[in-house]
Amino acid sequence: MSTSLYYDASRATALTPAETTAIERIVTAHQSAFPYQDEESLFLYEEGGSEPDAIVAGSTKMPFDLDRVMPVLGQVLGSVTELRRAIPDAEWRVQLDDFEIPWDEHEGYFLPS
């Protein structure tokens, strides 16, 4: 059984060209710095997801290797934090399967201890 991280943002207005450029920059930076080439990474859906006002949506399947789950999760949550900061006026949801990942203005997305 696999576990996945799901992330999406919605709002009534479409992405601006500047926001689209910022998202592309974040995704490119994440992919070039991601240390586990054999694991799934930050992945954004083409059309922004299935919700009517979705502007960004994606998911990442977590590794089966328990030693890699936390590093991969940390990398992806860091990138999703950057995405949220690039589009702060959207309604964001980030979930590890059914568990809502909390947001902190200073720390970004994190797993509570």
Summary of the structure (lengths in Angstrom):
residues: 113
radius of gyration: 13.5
end to end distance: 23.6
largest distance: 40.4
contacts: 297
relative contact order: 0.26
helix: 34%
strand: 25%
